[in-house]
Amino acid sequence: FDPMEVRVFIILLSYVKPLDEVDRLLAQHSAYLERNYAAGHFLVSGRRVPRTGGVILAHGSTIEEIEAVVSTDPLITEGVATSEVIEFEPGRWADDFGHLRPEGTGGRASNVD
């Protein structure tokens, strides 16, 4: 992929049903996460604290692409959670995310944060 074309997104999941309904779908949700890590969409994910939903750091070409990915999450399709996709322009990059960093920004970008 062209690093100049990759955008970064935060996906916020918020549970709208009791945790027992969330827990019923965790195996399916875990498989969804694995598929999207393998596809290269997801970078980091985890539970919110307190346990009211989840957070995923993702990258892709467009917000529509990421919204389409999110729409297939079993937590969303089963109505157990809602989602918000937030696009942002990273101003600084940790070295571990260097493969996403636009060319010419060096070890850590110092433009906008």
HUPE-V700811 format. One record per residue. RES is the residue in one letter. NEAR is the number of other ideal C-beta (glycine too) atoms within 8 Angstrom. D_FIRST is the distance of its C-alpha to the first C-alpha in whole Angstrom. Layout:
res = [RES | RES]
near = [NEAR | NEAR]
d_first = [D_FIRST | D_FIRST]
//
This chain:
res = [F | D | P | M | E | V | R | V | F | I | I | L | L | S | Y | V | K | P | L | D | E | V | D | R | L | L | A | Q | H | S | A | Y | L | E | R | N | Y | A | A | G | H | F | L | V | S | G | R | R | V | P | R | T | G | G | V | I | L | A | H | G | S | T | I | E | E | I | E | A | V | V | S | T | D | P | L | I | T | E | G | V | A | T | S | E | V | I | E | F | E | P | G | R | W | A | D | D | F | G | H | L | R | P | E | G | T | G | G | R | A | S | N | V | D]
near = [5 | 5 | 10 | 6 | 7 | 11 | 11 | 12 | 14 | 11 | 15 | 11 | 15 | 10 | 12 | 7 | 8 | 5 | 7 | 6 | 10 | 13 | 7 | 6 | 12 | 8 | 6 | 8 | 11 | 8 | 8 | 11 | 11 | 8 | 8 | 11 | 9 | 6 | 6 | 5 | 10 | 10 | 6 | 6 | 8 | 6 | 7 | 11 | 4 | 4 | 8 | 6 | 11 | 11 | 12 | 11 | 12 | 14 | 11 | 11 | 7 | 7 | 9 | 6 | 9 | 14 | 9 | 8 | 12 | 11 | 8 | 8 | 13 | 10 | 12 | 14 | 8 | 8 | 6 | 12 | 14 | 7 | 11 | 7 | 11 | 8 | 8 | 7 | 7 | 10 | 8 | 8 | 12 | 6 | 7 | 4 | 10 | 8 | 5 | 10 | 10 | 7 | 6 | 4 | 9 | 5 | 5 | 9 | 11 | 5 | 6 | 4 | 5]
d_first = [0 | 4 | 6 | 9 | 8 | 8 | 11 | 14 | 17 | 20 | 21 | 25 | 27 | 31 | 33 | 36 | 38 | 40 | 38 | 40 | 38 | 35 | 36 | 36 | 33 | 31 | 30 | 29 | 27 | 26 | 25 | 22 | 21 | 20 | 19 | 16 | 16 | 15 | 13 | 11 | 12 | 15 | 15 | 19 | 22 | 26 | 29 | 30 | 34 | 36 | 35 | 34 | 31 | 27 | 24 | 21 | 18 | 15 | 11 | 10 | 9 | 13 | 16 | 17 | 15 | 16 | 19 | 19 | 18 | 21 | 23 | 23 | 24 | 28 | 29 | 28 | 29 | 33 | 33 | 34 | 31 | 30 | 26 | 25 | 21 | 21 | 18 | 19 | 17 | 18 | 20 | 20 | 18 | 19 | 18 | 17 | 14 | 13 | 10 | 9 | 12 | 11 | 13 | 16 | 17 | 19 | 20 | 20 | 20 | 23 | 23 | 23 | 24]
//
